[in-house]
Amino acid sequence: MVFRFTPTQDCEMMHELIRLKPFAAERERTLDVWDKVAKSLSAALKSHYSDVDGLVRDYIKLERLHQDDKAEKKLSKQRKEADLAQGAIDIVSESNRCRAHRQNDESGSDDSHVNDEESCVSTTESVASTSTLRSPTSAHRPPKSSNAFLAEVKRQEKRYKEQMEMKVRELKQNQKQFDDRLAFEKEQVEARLQFEKQVQIRTTK
């Protein structure tokens, strides 16, 4: 990477050179004047390269911040995916536990009331036939826990999709800002090079 003097720095050095007037110095003071010119140019060069080092450090710092931001977003995405997966697992476990608990309650109730059911077979059959006529699709109705599980899964999927879309928008925006910054720096470098070429052309004429 090649770094150039800015137009402002060039003007400062020219002003300093004009102020010292080395070509108009008296013969006895010529060496002293040129010594001052050399010291001024040396100080300007040191200042320039100090500024360049600072610019390089700032650029590297921005690049590291960009990489750290990308890594943090990736880790956040992985954590959210893990949380969603764990939430789905917890929902399935809770559904299975409720189903097993309900089945145990139903089996215990059947054992305690077996005699009553045998004595009321005719009544149960009539009630069953009546309920079948009233609601023929009740036997095919899914359990409430299954409906709740599906609703929760859909809700989690919708939230995950919205989060991913938001992250994609953020990444695109950050990438655009980074590209714009690089384009701006490129334009500055090209402008400096063009200015230096013009200065060289003028000095050679």
N, C-alpha and C positions, 0 to 999 in steps of 0.2 A: 504494500500500500504506500503510495507516494503522497506526501503532504506538501502543500504549497503555501506561500505567504498570502495572506489576505490583502485585498486592495488597501485596507486601512493601514496594515503594517508596512506595505510598500510606501505609502504616502508619508508615514512617520519617519522612515529611514531617509527618504528623499528630503524631507524638511530638515532633518538633522544634518544631512550632508550639505545642503544649501546654507544652513546656518553657520557651519564651520568654514565654508569658503576655502577649501584647500588649494584651489588653483590661483586664488588671489592673495595667498599668503606671501609675506615677505621672505626673501631668501634665507634669512637666519631662522625664521620660524616655521619653515616648511616641514621639517621633521616632526616638530611638536604638533603641528596641525594634523598631519597624516596619522600620527600616533593617536590623537583624539578620535579621528575618523575610524581607525581600526577598533578602538575600544568601544565606540558607539555601535558599530556593526556587530561586534562580538556580543555585546549586551542584548542587542535586538535579536540575534540568532538564538541566544540562550532563552530569552523570553518566548520566542516563537516555538522552540521545541518543547519548552515547558507547557505551553498551551496545547501543543499537539499531544503530548503525553496525557494531559487531562482529558482531551477529546477521546483518545483511545480508551482510557479508563471508563469514561461515561458510556461509550458505545458497548464495551464489554459488559458493563453493569446492566445496561438495558437488555442486552442479549441474554444474560443470566436470569434476569427477572422474567423475561418472556418464557425461557425454558422451565423455570420454577413454577410459573403460573400454569403452563401446560401440564406439568407433572402433578400439581395439586388438583387440577380439574380431572385428570385421569383417575387419581386416587379417590376423589369424591364420587366420581361415577361408579367406581368399583364398590365403594361402601354402600351407595344407594342400591345398587343391584343386589348386594348381599342382604341388605335390610328387607328388600322386597321379597327375595327368596325365603328368608327366615319368616317373614310375615305369612307367606303362603303355607309354609310348613306348619306354623302354629295354628293356622285356620283349619288345615286338614286334621291335625291331631285333636283339636277341640271338637271338630265334627265327629270324628271316630269315637271319642270318649263319650260324647252325648248320646250317640247312637247305641253304644254298648250299654250305657247306663239305662237308657230307655228299654232296651231289650231285656235287661235283668229285671227291671220293674214289671214289665209285662209278663215274664215267665213266673215271677213270684205271685203276681195277682192271679194268674191262671191256676197255679197249684192251690191257692187258698180258697178259690171259689169253684172248684171242679164239681162239687156236689150240687151246688146251686144251679150250675149250668145244666147238669143232667136232669134236674127236676123241671127246668124251664126251657126244654128244647123246643117245644112247640111255639112258645112265645118268642124265643130268639129267632126261630125260622121266619115267623110272620113279620117280626120287626126288620129282619134282614131283607126279606123280599120287598117290604114297603120302602126301605131306604134305598134299595137297588133301583126301584122304579123312580124314586124321587131324584137321585143323583147317580146316573149310570157311569159317570166318569170319575167318581170319587176314588175308585180303586186304583186308577192310573195317575192320581195326583201325586207329584213328587213331594218328599218330605220338606218341611220348612227349613231344616238345617241345610239341606242341599241348595235350596234357593238362596239362602243367606250367604253360603260359601261362594256360589257363582257370582252373586252381586258384589261381594267383596273382591273377588279376583278381577272382575271387570273394572271396578273402581281403581284397584291398584294398577292395572294395565293402563288405564286412561291417565292416571297421575304420572306414571313412568314415561308415557309417550309425551306428555306436556313438558316434563322436565328435560327429556332428550331434545325436544324441539328448541327449548329455551337455551340449552347448552350449545346447540348447533348455531343458533343466532349469535350467541356471545363469541364463539370461536371465529365465525365469519367477520364479525365486527373488529375483533382484535387483529385478525390477519389483515384486514383492510387498513387499519391504523398503522400497522407495521410496514405494509407496502407503501403507504403514503409517506411515511417518515423516510424510508429508503429513497423514494423518488425525489423528495425534497433535498436530501443530502446530495444525491447525484446531480441535481440541477445546480446546487451551490458549487460543487467541484467543477462542473463544466463551465460555469460562469467565471470562476477563478482562472481556469486554464485559458479561456478566451481572452480575459483581460491581460494575462501575462504574454500571450502571443501578440496582442496589440502593442503592449509596451516594448517587446523585443523588436517588432517591426519599426516602431518609431525611433528606437535607439540606433538601429542599424542604418537608417536613412541618413 
